[in-house]
């Protein structure tokens, strides 16, 4: 089989759910599939989608089997009071039976032929491939992982392996050293309960201090956007409360046992042992609505991660509530990692900041449809946020 044996079909939003039902119903255990039902339903109900939008490209071989796919999700780019439609790349994968035969490249070429303004936040491999296609790239967005046990920074085996890596670089020796070795993980698992108990009271005091003046209420849907803050960026990716509630109502990930594609070969997130979304509205002591925050708690293997998914407040100073809530739910779910935006991480005091926080980078890439398209002209002006990503709350 070669590229000429493959045809690429455009699956539009209006046809996506019937297409997913047909493909999934005829699949057998372990079969390669291009979409899950929860993603199909989410795409179909996206408030930014039109029925004729292309939501999925699928590569189909001569046996009528799907062997590759490419997901596309529309959103809005806001420039002051003007809005421009742009699109995320959400998924891109090729079946192992046809890898190395140009199918992935054909899917990318087909996507680019749609002449949309495209954005992507991808894996290291996806970023490398996109660079080869000439995608533009921005300086990374910095965010943080908080380790309540501090073992990311305090593990002596990690220290030694980092030191050894630096020594090799000093002598220009190119050898990859895995920082988180099995020995490092074993030591961390043994010591983490002790160090967590040491740091827990200090984090609890920070949470209590940051919570002063706030009231919190868990909700199923966010009732309203907060008042437009004076510090609102002029150019950003638009995501109002309607979109946040769409993501809450149509999650892309569900808990094990709740997805009809769990036994099939879908590369991207489908199910996890634990997956819960938590939406919280924040009020002051006079019941004045200040804003909202959304988190997800998920478990893969034995590790539980709490992620900050979205937040919006009237004033920047209210963003300290994000850290208070993250610490609260991190403790409730006994999370080994808490993902925080820089706006919240800055409320961790200096010494604890160095010990418990690990800076991370998110890299955004784009391919404008033309040199004078809205995305091309505004690319360097966009204010990115942690909630900007190429996937809904997954």
LOFI-25364 format. One record per residue (C-alpha): x, y, z; residue in one letter; chain; residue number from 1. Coordinates in steps of 0.1 Angstrom, whole numbers, plus 5000, padded with zeros to 4 digits. Layout:
BEGIN
SITE      X      Y      Z   residu   chaine   num
SITE      X      Y      Z        a        A   NUM
...
END
This chain:
BEGIN
SITE      X      Y      Z   residu   chaine   num
SITE   5000   5000   5000        x        A     1
SITE   5012   5035   4992        x        A     2
SITE   4998   5070   4993        x        A     3
SITE   4980   5066   4960        x        A     4
SITE   4959   5038   4976        x        A     5
SITE   4945   5062   5001        x        A     6
SITE   4917   5087   4998        x        A     7
SITE   4911   5115   5023        x        A     8
SITE   4875   5124   5033        x        A     9
SITE   4863   5156   5049        x        A    10
SITE   4838   5149   5078        x        A    11
SITE   4818   5180   5085        x        A    12
SITE   4803   5189   5118        x        A    13
SITE   4768   5180   5108        x        A    14
SITE   4779   5145   5098        x        A    15
SITE   4804   5138   5126        x        A    16
SITE   4781   5120   5151        x        A    17
SITE   4766   5096   5125        x        A    18
SITE   4802   5090   5111        x        A    19
SITE   4815   5082   5147        x        A    20
SITE   4785   5059   5154        x        A    21
SITE   4791   5040   5121        x        A    22
SITE   4829   5036   5126        x        A    23
SITE   4827   5026   5162        x        A    24
SITE   4797   5002   5158        x        A    25
SITE   4816   4982   5132        x        A    26
SITE   4850   4981   5150        x        A    27
SITE   4864   4952   5169        x        A    28
SITE   4885   4952   5201        x        A    29
SITE   4919   4969   5195        x        A    30
SITE   4909   4984   5162        x        A    31
SITE   4923   5018   5151        x        A    32
SITE   4895   5045   5153        x        A    33
SITE   4896   5082   5144        x        A    34
SITE   4873   5096   5171        x        A    35
SITE   4854   5088   5203        x        A    36
SITE   4817   5094   5208        x        A    37
SITE   4824   5120   5235        x        A    38
SITE   4846   5140   5211        x        A    39
SITE   4821   5137   5183        x        A    40
SITE   4793   5150   5205        x        A    41
SITE   4815   5178   5218        x        A    42
SITE   4825   5189   5182        x        A    43
SITE   4789   5188   5172        x        A    44
SITE   4778   5211   5200        x        A    45
SITE   4807   5236   5199        x        A    46
SITE   4791   5271   5200        x        A    47
SITE   4818   5283   5175        x        A    48
SITE   4812   5256   5149        x        A    49
SITE   4790   5259   5118        x        A    50
SITE   4774   5228   5104        x        A    51
SITE   4794   5229   5073        x        A    52
SITE   4828   5233   5091        x        A    53
SITE   4852   5204   5085        x        A    54
SITE   4858   5188   5119        x        A    55
SITE   4878   5158   5109        x        A    56
SITE   4899   5145   5080        x        A    57
SITE   4901   5108   5077        x        A    58
SITE   4925   5087   5055        x        A    59
SITE   4907   5056   5042        x        A    60
SITE   4925   5027   5025        x        A    61
SITE   4914   5005   4996        x        A    62
SITE   4897   4981   5021        x        A    63
SITE   4875   5010   5034        x        A    64
SITE   4894   5011   5067        x        A    65
SITE   4903   5043   5084        x        A    66
SITE   4941   5045   5087        x        A    67
SITE   4947   5081   5097        x        A    68
SITE   4929   5112   5110        x        A    69
SITE   4933   5149   5116        x        A    70
SITE   4910   5168   5140        x        A    71
SITE   4901   5205   5136        x        A    72
SITE   4883   5227   5161        x        A    73
SITE   4872   5263   5155        x        A    74
SITE   4876   5292   5180        x        A    75
SITE   4877   5329   5180        x        A    76
SITE   4906   5354   5181        x        A    77
SITE   4895   5386   5197        x        A    78
SITE   4910   5419   5186        x        A    79
SITE   4894   5446   5207        x        A    80
SITE   4857   5444   5198        x        A    81
SITE   4865   5424   5166        x        A    82
SITE   4864   5386   5163        x        A    83
SITE   4882   5364   5138        x        A    84
SITE   4876   5327   5133        x        A    85
SITE   4907   5306   5137        x        A    86
SITE   4912   5268   5142        x        A    87
SITE   4931   5244   5164        x        A    88
SITE   4947   5212   5153        x        A    89
SITE   4934   5188   5179        x        A    90
SITE   4944   5154   5168        x        A    91
SITE   4968   5139   5142        x        A    92
SITE   4976   5102   5140        x        A    93
SITE   4982   5074   5116        x        A    94
SITE   4977   5037   5121        x        A    95
SITE   5009   5017   5127        x        A    96
SITE   5001   4995   5097        x        A    97
SITE   5007   5025   5073        x        A    98
SITE   5033   5046   5091        x        A    99
SITE   5062   5058   5070        x        A   100
SITE   5042   5058   5038        x        A   101
SITE   5034   5096   5036        x        A   102
SITE   4998   5094   5051        x        A   103
SITE   5006   5118   5079        x        A   104
SITE   5020   5143   5054        x        A   105
SITE   4990   5139   5031        x        A   106
SITE   4967   5147   5060        x        A   107
SITE   4986   5178   5069        x        A   108
SITE   4987   5190   5033        x        A   109
SITE   4949   5184   5031        x        A   110
SITE   4943   5204   5063        x        A   111
SITE   4964   5233   5050        x        A   112
SITE   4945   5233   5017        x        A   113
SITE   4914   5243   5037        x        A   114
SITE   4930   5278   5039        x        A   115
SITE   4922   5284   5076        x        A   116
SITE   4943   5302   5102        x        A   117
SITE   4956   5273   5122        x        A   118
SITE   4970   5270   5157        x        A   119
SITE   4985   5241   5175        x        A   120
SITE   5000   5232   5209        x        A   121
SITE   5016   5198   5203        x        A   122
SITE   5040   5172   5216        x        A   123
SITE   5077   5175   5211        x        A   124
SITE   5073   5154   5180        x        A   125
SITE   5044   5174   5166        x        A   126
SITE   5063   5207   5171        x        A   127
SITE   5093   5193   5152        x        A   128
SITE   5071   5182   5123        x        A   129
SITE   5052   5216   5123        x        A   130
SITE   5086   5234   5122        x        A   131
SITE   5094   5214   5091        x        A   132
SITE   5062   5227   5075        x        A   133
SITE   5071   5263   5082        x        A   134
SITE   5049   5269   5112        x        A   135
SITE   5055   5301   5131        x        A   136
SITE   5064   5299   5168        x        A   137
SITE   5061   5321   5198        x        A   138
SITE   5081   5324   5230        x        A   139
SITE   5067   5297   5254        x        A   140
SITE   5041   5304   5280        x        A   141
SITE   5055   5297   5314        x        A   142
SITE   5033   5278   5340        x        A   143
SITE   5041   5256   5370        x        A   144
SITE   5038   5222   5385        x        A   145
SITE   5034   5222   5422        x        A   146
SITE   5047   5191   5440        x        A   147
SITE   5031   5191   5475        x        A   148
SITE   5058   5166   5487        x        A   149
SITE   5087   5186   5472        x        A   150
SITE   5104   5155   5459        x        A   151
SITE   5108   5169   5424        x        A   152
SITE   5135   5193   5438        x        A   153
SITE   5146   5174   5470        x        A   154
SITE   5153   5140   5455        x        A   155
SITE   5191   5134   5459        x        A   156
SITE   5192   5109   5430        x        A   157
SITE   5176   5135   5407        x        A   158
SITE   5204   5159   5419        x        A   159
SITE   5231   5135   5410        x        A   160
SITE   5217   5126   5376        x        A   161
SITE   5212   5163   5368        x        A   162
SITE   5248   5169   5378        x        A   163
SITE   5261   5140   5357        x        A   164
SITE   5241   5154   5327        x        A   165
SITE   5257   5188   5331        x        A   166
SITE   5291   5172   5334        x        A   167
SITE   5287   5153   5302        x        A   168
SITE   5276   5185   5285        x        A   169
SITE   5306   5203   5298        x        A   170
SITE   5328   5178   5280        x        A   171
SITE   5306   5179   5249        x        A   172
SITE   5295   5143   5254        x        A   173
SITE   5261   5137   5238        x        A   174
SITE   5244   5111   5259        x        A   175
SITE   5208   5112   5271        x        A   176
SITE   5204   5108   5309        x        A   177
SITE   5169   5101   5321        x        A   178
SITE   5164   5123   5352        x        A   179
SITE   5134   5104   5367        x        A   180
SITE   5151   5069   5369        x        A   181
SITE   5134   5039   5385        x        A   182
SITE   5157   5044   5415        x        A   183
SITE   5146   5081   5418        x        A   184
SITE   5110   5072   5416        x        A   185
SITE   5114   5045   5443        x        A   186
SITE   5131   5069   5466        x        A   187
SITE   5105   5096   5460        x        A   188
SITE   5076   5072   5467        x        A   189
SITE   5093   5061   5500        x        A   190
SITE   5101   5096   5512        x        A   191
SITE   5072   5116   5498        x        A   192
SITE   5047   5108   5526        x        A   193
SITE   5072   5123   5551        x        A   194
SITE   5080   5155   5532        x        A   195
SITE   5043   5159   5523        x        A   196
SITE   5035   5160   5560        x        A   197
SITE   5062   5186   5565        x        A   198
SITE   5049   5209   5538        x        A   199
SITE   5012   5203   5543        x        A   200
SITE   5008   5227   5573        x        A   201
SITE   5025   5255   5555        x        A   202
SITE   5004   5250   5524        x        A   203
SITE   4973   5249   5545        x        A   204
SITE   4982   5283   5561        x        A   205
SITE   4987   5297   5526        x        A   206
SITE   4953   5284   5515        x        A   207
SITE   4936   5299   5546        x        A   208
SITE   4953   5333   5542        x        A   209
SITE   4944   5335   5505        x        A   210
SITE   4908   5324   5511        x        A   211
SITE   4901   5354   5534        x        A   212
SITE   4874   5376   5520        x        A   213
SITE   4862   5349   5495        x        A   214
SITE   4832   5325   5494        x        A   215
SITE   4833   5295   5471        x        A   216
SITE   4805   5275   5456        x        A   217
SITE   4808   5244   5434        x        A   218
SITE   4784   5246   5404        x        A   219
SITE   4775   5224   5375        x        A   220
SITE   4775   5254   5351        x        A   221
SITE   4790   5289   5354        x        A   222
SITE   4761   5313   5355        x        A   223
SITE   4779   5344   5341        x        A   224
SITE   4811   5360   5330        x        A   225
SITE   4825   5384   5356        x        A   226
SITE   4826   5421   5347        x        A   227
SITE   4851   5429   5320        x        A   228
SITE   4883   5437   5339        x        A   229
SITE   4902   5469   5332        x        A   230
SITE   4934   5448   5326        x        A   231
SITE   4918   5427   5298        x        A   232
SITE   4943   5421   5270        x        A   233
SITE   4936   5438   5237        x        A   234
SITE   4943   5406   5216        x        A   235
SITE   4936   5371   5230        x        A   236
SITE   4918   5339   5222        x        A   237
SITE   4882   5344   5231        x        A   238
SITE   4865   5320   5255        x        A   239
SITE   4834   5332   5272        x        A   240
SITE   4812   5314   5298        x        A   241
SITE   4791   5298   5270        x        A   242
SITE   4823   5280   5258        x        A   243
SITE   4833   5270   5293        x        A   244
SITE   4799   5255   5300        x        A   245
SITE   4801   5237   5266        x        A   246
SITE   4833   5221   5278        x        A   247
SITE   4819   5212   5311        x        A   248
SITE   4788   5196   5295        x        A   249
SITE   4808   5177   5268        x        A   250
SITE   4841   5165   5283        x        A   251
SITE   4865   5147   5260        x        A   252
SITE   4876   5124   5287        x        A   253
SITE   4854   5102   5309        x        A   254
SITE   4860   5077   5337        x        A   255
SITE   4868   5041   5329        x        A   256
SITE   4837   5021   5320        x        A   257
SITE   4818   5051   5305        x        A   258
SITE   4833   5052   5270        x        A   259
SITE   4822   5028   5242        x        A   260
SITE   4857   5032   5226        x        A   261
SITE   4877   5022   5257        x        A   262
SITE   4887   4988   5242        x        A   263
SITE   4895   5004   5208        x        A   264
SITE   4928   5019   5196        x        A   265
SITE   4923   5056   5200        x        A   266
SITE   4956   5073   5206        x        A   267
SITE   4944   5104   5224        x        A   268
SITE   4927   5108   5258        x        A   269
SITE   4896   5087   5261        x        A   270
SITE   4892   5074   5296        x        A   271
SITE   4910   5076   5330        x        A   272
SITE   4905   5058   5362        x        A   273
SITE   4895   5091   5378        x        A   274
SITE   4883   5121   5358        x        A   275
SITE   4863   5149   5375        x        A   276
SITE   4858   5185   5364        x        A   277
SITE   4852   5210   5392        x        A   278
SITE   4836   5244   5385        x        A   279
SITE   4837   5269   5413        x        A   280
SITE   4821   5304   5415        x        A   281
SITE   4838   5329   5437        x        A   282
SITE   4820   5357   5457        x        A   283
SITE   4830   5382   5483        x        A   284
SITE   4815   5383   5518        x        A   285
SITE   4787   5405   5505        x        A   286
SITE   4777   5379   5479        x        A   287
SITE   4791   5400   5451        x        A   288
SITE   4801   5377   5421        x        A   289
SITE   4839   5380   5415        x        A   290
SITE   4845   5353   5389        x        A   291
SITE   4851   5316   5385        x        A   292
SITE   4877   5288   5383        x        A   293
SITE   4876   5254   5367        x        A   294
SITE   4898   5224   5376        x        A   295
SITE   4901   5188   5366        x        A   296
SITE   4913   5159   5388        x        A   297
SITE   4925   5129   5368        x        A   298
SITE   4943   5096   5375        x        A   299
SITE   4965   5077   5351        x        A   300
SITE   4982   5047   5366        x        A   301
SITE   4988   5055   5403        x        A   302
SITE   4994   5093   5398        x        A   303
SITE   4967   5118   5404        x        A   304
SITE   4970   5153   5388        x        A   305
SITE   4949   5184   5395        x        A   306
SITE   4949   5209   5366        x        A   307
SITE   4938   5245   5365        x        A   308
SITE   4915   5245   5334        x        A   309
SITE   4901   5280   5334        x        A   310
SITE   4896   5311   5355        x        A   311
SITE   4882   5346   5350        x        A   312
SITE   4880   5374   5376        x        A   313
SITE   4871   5411   5378        x        A   314
SITE   4905   5420   5392        x        A   315
SITE   4940   5405   5390        x        A   316
SITE   4942   5405   5429        x        A   317
SITE   4913   5380   5430        x        A   318
SITE   4934   5355   5411        x        A   319
SITE   4949   5345   5444        x        A   320
SITE   4916   5325   5449        x        A   321
SITE   4929   5301   5421        x        A   322
SITE   4958   5290   5443        x        A   323
SITE   4936   5287   5474        x        A   324
SITE   4911   5265   5454        x        A   325
SITE   4939   5245   5438        x        A   326
SITE   4955   5237   5471        x        A   327
SITE   4921   5228   5485        x        A   328
SITE   4912   5203   5457        x        A   329
SITE   4948   5191   5455        x        A   330
SITE   4945   5180   5491        x        A   331
SITE   4910   5166   5486        x        A   332
SITE   4922   5143   5457        x        A   333
SITE   4956   5137   5472        x        A   334
SITE   4972   5150   5440        x        A   335
SITE   5009   5143   5434        x        A   336
SITE   5010   5172   5410        x        A   337
SITE   4990   5205   5408        x        A   338
SITE   4992   5224   5376        x        A   339
SITE   4991   5262   5381        x        A   340
SITE   4991   5293   5360        x        A   341
SITE   5018   5319   5367        x        A   342
SITE   4991   5342   5380        x        A   343
SITE   4984   5318   5409        x        A   344
SITE   5020   5305   5414        x        A   345
SITE   5033   5339   5423        x        A   346
SITE   5014   5337   5456        x        A   347
SITE   5037   5308   5468        x        A   348
SITE   5063   5325   5491        x        A   349
SITE   5100   5326   5479        x        A   350
SITE   5115   5296   5497        x        A   351
SITE   5086   5273   5491        x        A   352
SITE   5084   5286   5455        x        A   353
SITE   5119   5272   5449        x        A   354
SITE   5113   5239   5466        x        A   355
SITE   5077   5230   5455        x        A   356
SITE   5073   5246   5421        x        A   357
SITE   5088   5234   5388        x        A   358
SITE   5085   5258   5358        x        A   359
SITE   5071   5243   5326        x        A   360
SITE   5068   5256   5291        x        A   361
SITE   5039   5255   5266        x        A   362
SITE   5048   5263   5231        x        A   363
SITE   5022   5277   5206        x        A   364
SITE   5027   5274   5168        x        A   365
SITE   5006   5287   5140        x        A   366
SITE   5002   5285   5102        x        A   367
SITE   4983   5316   5089        x        A   368
SITE   4963   5311   5057        x        A   369
SITE   4981   5341   5042        x        A   370
SITE   5006   5368   5052        x        A   371
SITE   4978   5393   5057        x        A   372
SITE   4953   5371   5075        x        A   373
SITE   4941   5381   5110        x        A   374
SITE   4963   5355   5127        x        A   375
SITE   4994   5365   5107        x        A   376
SITE   4989   5402   5115        x        A   377
SITE   4981   5396   5152        x        A   378
SITE   5004   5367   5160        x        A   379
SITE   5030   5386   5181        x        A   380
SITE   5003   5406   5199        x        A   381
SITE   4983   5377   5213        x        A   382
SITE   4982   5374   5251        x        A   383
SITE   4982   5336   5257        x        A   384
SITE   4968   5321   5289        x        A   385
SITE   4971   5287   5305        x        A   386
SITE   4935   5279   5295        x        A   387
SITE   4944   5283   5258        x        A   388
SITE   4951   5249   5244        x        A   389
SITE   4943   5228   5214        x        A   390
SITE   4921   5204   5234        x        A   391
SITE   4890   5210   5255        x        A   392
SITE   4891   5200   5291        x        A   393
SITE   4910   5168   5285        x        A   394
END
